Amino acid sequence: MHLRRVLEARISLDGASDHGVSEAVYLRDPDDNGVELYWDRPKELWPRAKDGSLAMYSRPLNIRELLAEATNAGAALPVPNPGAGPEDL
């Protein structure tokens, strides 16, 4: 899991947010550029208002809960091959 690798490298986080449709963590690269790592939730889990429109929000992301979920699902995660390069679309 990439977040665990970031934390194990002792890279501090500037923040972490739950936006309803996605979860994001914020950090700085070695050149002090802001970096956002995010992942979208499946569309069927996106929060909706009564009229069906998106009901996005910004709330603190529970990092401990996120890491626990990833650990529990870890057996199902694919193992990346760093030398493989990006997949063709």
N, C-alpha and C positions, 0 to 999 in steps of 0.2 A: 504494500500500500504506500502510495507516494507521500501522504501526510506523515505517516510514521517515519519514513526515511528523512523527511525534512526535520522533524523533531529530534531524531537520533543524531543528525548532523549538528544539532544545537543551533539551528537557525531560528531566531525568535520570530514570532508572529506579530504583525501590527494589528491584527484583528481577525475576526471570524464572524460571518453573518449567515443567517437563514433567511432566504428571500421568498420562501414558499414554493417557488418553481425551481429553485436551485439553492445550493449551499456553496459558500465561498470562504476561502482563507486568504489573508493578505500578508505579504512579507516583502523584504527588500533583497535584491540581488547584490553581489559584491560591489557593483558600481553605484549602489544606493538608489537604484530604480525601483519603483513600486511594482510589485508583481501580484496578480490575482490568479489564484487557482480555483476553478469552480467546476461543478458538475451539475447537470440538470437532473431533476427528478423526472420519472416517467410522467407524461402528460396527463394520464388518468389520475395522478395524485396532486395535480396543481390545485391550489385553493380557488374556489369560485364564489362569486357573490350570488345572491338570489336570482339575479337576472341572467346568470350564466357567464358574465364577464370575469376576467381574471381579477383576483383579489390579492395581488402581491403585497409583501410587507418586508420590513427589515427588523429582524430580531437577532439577539446574540445566538451564535451557534455553539452547542454544547460539544466541545472537542472530545471530552472523555467519553461521552455517549457515542460519538462518531467512531472513535478508535475501537470501542468495545464491539460495535456492530461489524466493523471491518474484520476484527479478530474472529468473531463468530462465523462470519461468512468466508473467511480466508481460504478454506479448502476449495471453494468454488471459483476463486479468482484465478484468471490465467496468469502464468508466469511470463513476464516480458522477456524478449530476446533483444538486448540492446543493439546487436549487430545486424538485425533484420531490416532496419529502416522502416519508413512508413508503408502502410499497405496501399495498393492502388484502389481508387474508388470505382 
